[in-house]
């Protein structure tokens, strides 16, 4: 399912965060938003869930205005992983994941719910951890549990706001490997926010560079992530190298830009 942000303007008081911003998120891709702090990346995700409202512009989901979907229908189509969330330490992994069936409370049977819960646990490699309390999990395991929760909604779109925050490098790679696998297995569209340029280059199908409240450029990784455009969007000077094995660029930051 594709997403279209058309001429979006978002303001907080007198401060304009996005100004006529447009972006087409293609169906079945991982699209990553890159930009400096405060450029509107999280605000863009928040539009999908009614957490933020545009001062102008339109969001379309699968060719339909987002506003035409009921709250329950939106919860079935969109899975949202915010930067952080309070997880009760005594709640079990399975109890957390079961909450993902809430949007189906009026049309699902207990047997169906059990099937979706089991599948979400399996797809996130948590099948043996269902009865573990959340407080006993590592950071990476907790993040997988949060992903399992939103997978239990059976969404067509995943919106991930800095899914690697607070994780060490091994867990960052584990989580993004998992997102990539889930995208393929479940035929998902993924829109995520990252700050790490090299992780974005490694795991994205497309990237959107954001600057000055606008979409600076969007497209395939090797086309968009050019040093001059990175300098404009992120304010750093980088050397671009090529990883022949991965078929992807990677970057060495040299200094802050002027």
Secondary structure by P-SEA (a helix, b strand, c coil): cbbbbcbbbbbccccccccbbbbbbccccbbbbbbcccccaaaaaaaaccccccccbbbbccccccccccaaaaaacbbbbcccccccccccaaaaaacccccccccccaaaaaaaaaaaaaaaccccccccccccccaaaaaaaaaaaaaaacccbbbbccccccccaaaaaaaaaaaaaaaaaabbbbbbccccaaaaaacccbbbbbccccccccccccccccaaaaaaaccbbbbbbbcccccbbbbbbccccc
